[in-house]
Each structure stands twice: as structure tokens, then as C-alpha cells.
Amino acid sequence: MTTQERGRDVVIVEAVRTPVGRRNGSLAGVHPADLLSTALSAVIARSGVDPEAIEQVVGGCVSQVGEQSFNITRTAWLSAGLPLTTAATSVDTQCGSSQQATGLAYSLIASGVVDTAVACGVEAMSRVPIGSNSSRRLGLGVPIPSSYFENYEFTSQFEGAERIAERWGITREDTDHLGLSSQERAAAARAEGRFEPQIVPVEAPVLGEDGESTGDTLTLTQDEGIRDTSLERLATLKPVARDNGVHTAGNSSQISDGASALLMMTASRAEALGLRARARVVDTCLVGVDPVLMLTGPIDATQRLLDRNQLAISDIDTFEINEAFASVVLAWARELGADLDRTNPNGGAIALGHPLGATGGVLLTKALHELERTNGRFGLVSMCCGGGLGTGTLIERL
């Protein structure tokens, strides 16, 4: 059921993100709670909202262990010096965590539980590596019980991406072309200053070779993952999953650090507070798909949003489909007949990086800013997620 059917329009007032730092790059010295605090403080400051008006914060984070444990969303909110009366929750929907956080914030507002909420996300993969929360070294067992194997084969995301490539006839040349396109689009967007309105600069300690702070600081203002490459260079990279596979480090998402935040509320609340509603959240969804292929969620999520809102694929002005692996985006486009020229127009995770718990918010921020830049109407964001899930959000520029 959409918000129009419920009678409470949910709008986005502000959307920001930090620069995406490369693994062991400029953001490696920043505690993840401080990284998220930076985004939270900025979304409030840029919107001009009184933080006392925010009733709940929902944040996404995947590896909730160590520095990212203990409800990092609440920790980040308090670390920013924001009101202690505002409640906060951290969710794990794998790669789609902050997009699902947005969906949950939307639901809280649309259902009347709250009028104002912040959706956000963070992942500091340099400090808390992927898989840290399920490592055997913790001595806490493994997350998949033997009963699971009675129902499904357990595959890695790398293997899922290769099987998708096989099913949709996607070649190494196809994946390399997408990898190059992502880098070229991101480089052009950065050169033209398209990212500047959405990025919040982050002050970070400079680390020495021993990993300890040198006492100096730097301010990161741009994404670090964008690389100058070519099809010839990409062709020299070795596949990561199979000897004859089609995915390499050049056409798959990068391991990264980053955070994002969106301020959401009812349209009437925004009007009462004198704030400009920049987009309406038309609809959201979370779908389950085959956990063996695992990464086809954007196909089902996109189709559900289109069907439920009586839209055609051609009605969408900009798509942000997470570039976890090139085959995910290519299979999605082939299955639905989507226009790749309108998909990830400013580059995706192959070029910019994929800080797991933050990426959903990053994509929504990019989609909003791109609609405003091009005077588009509808934007659709979708992500594949570990375990066979797909997140989806449909927004309309106001």
C-alpha cells in the first residue's frame, strides 16, 4: 500500500553522504560511529530542522561487531551531541541495510507512528572487515545450520554473480564494458562538480605505516575509488571466483568506508516547519528471491514497484541499481528492458565503492540529486542483498 492510499505523504527533506573512502584510505582512521555522526549532523544542519523534532533514527550496518556493535546508530546520534530523547535502531539487511532503514523509516511515518525520522547507514570496512561478525575466530559457531543445506545450496556472492552471468548470457566483454562505463561516468560527474552538493566533508586523522595516528589530520571531500582505466587494462585482470569467470576487481564493487543520512517526514510536517520537501517517497519494498543465485533481487523489486504503482520501465527518469557485480546490473537491464543510459548515470559502486551498510542511502542521495539536476520526475533505487533479498524505493521529485 502506497502513502497516497494511506493518506500520509512521506517526503525527503534532505539527503547527504560522506565521500566514499577506499579500503585503508583516508577514512581508515575514523571510528565508524564518528563517520555516521558526521552524516547525521550534516543532514540536520543542512535542512535547518530542530533536532528535537526528530522522533526516531533507523540506521543500516552489516558487520555489527566491535566498533560497529552496540547499536551503532544510537551511539553515533549521541556522539554527535544530538537529543538523547530521540530513539535509534540499527538494522542488518546485508548490502541493502540503509535502503531498508529508509523503508522502515518510511513505514513508521506513513503508518502514523512518528511524523519525522532519519534513515541512515554506515560501514567502515577498513576497520571492521566484511565477515567479521561471522568469523570462526570469534569462537561462536557459524551462521548457517546443517538444516539449511536440506533446502538450499549455500553459495558465495561471487558464485551467484557468475551463475547470473551464465543464465543471462553475459560475457567478460560485457562486464568490462560496464566497469569502464562506471569509471568514466563517475570521473565526469566528479569533474563537473555533480557530487559536491551531496557530499559532507570528513576530517580524518592521518595514519602512519604502523596504523597509528601521526597527529596530523586531513579533510576528505571527494570519493577515492575513481580510477583511470581502459578496456585493455581491465582485460588483464584475473577473475575472482572462477578461472573462466567474468568478474574481476575491475567490474565488481570496491571495499570501502562511508556513511549516509536522509531526513524524512510527512508533507504536512515539512510545511508546518517551513522546510522544503524535495521528493516524495512513492513506495518501497523488500522482496525475497532465490538464495542460490542470490543477487537477482533488483529484478523482482523493480517489477513490484512498477506494477504496484501502474508505471512502465520507461516512466523512470533515473535508476540507481547497485553495482555489486556487473552481471547484476546487466541481467536486471536485460530482463526488464531498462535503458542503461539512465542507469547509474554518475557511476556506481564499481567506481565509487560499496560501504555495505551505507550504500542504500548513498544511492538514494545520488538519485535525488540527479533528478534535481536533470528535472526528472521519478527515480528508482534497488539493491541485491546477501541471502537472496532485493530492496526497492520509488521516489518522485517535487
Sequence and secondary structure as in RCSB ss.txt:
>XXXX:A:sequence
MTTQERGRDVVIVEAVRTPVGRRNGSLAGVHPADLLSTALSAVIARSGVDPEAIEQVVGGCVSQVGEQSFNITRT
AWLSAGLPLTTAATSVDTQCGSSQQATGLAYSLIASGVVDTAVACGVEAMSRVPIGSNSSRRLGLGVPIPSSYFE
NYEFTSQFEGAERIAERWGITREDTDHLGLSSQERAAAARAEGRFEPQIVPVEAPVLGEDGESTGDTLTLTQDEG
IRDTSLERLATLKPVARDNGVHTAGNSSQISDGASALLMMTASRAEALGLRARARVVDTCLVGVDPVLMLTGPID
ATQRLLDRNQLAISDIDTFEINEAFASVVLAWARELGADLDRTNPNGGAIALGHPLGATGGVLLTKALHELERTN
GRFGLVSMCCGGGLGTGTLIERL
>XXXX:A:secstr
  HHHHT  EEEEEEEE   EETTSTTTTS HHHHHHHHHHHHHHHHT  GGG  EEEEE S  SGGGTTTHHHH
HHHHTT  TTSEEEEE  GGGHHHHHHHHHHHHHHTTS SEEEEEEEEETTTS TTGGG GGGSS  SS GGGGG
T     HHHHHHHHHHHTT  HHHHHHHHHHHHHHHHHHHHTTTTTTTB  EEEEEE TTSSEEEEEEEE S S 
     HHHHHTS  SS TT S  TTSB  BEEEEEEEEEEEHHHHHHTT    EEEEEEEEEE  TTT   HHHH
HHHHHHHHTT  GGG SEEEE  SBHHHHHHHHHHHT  GGGBSTT  HHHH B GGGHHHHHHHHHHHHHHHHT
 SEEEEEEEETTTEEEEEEEEE 
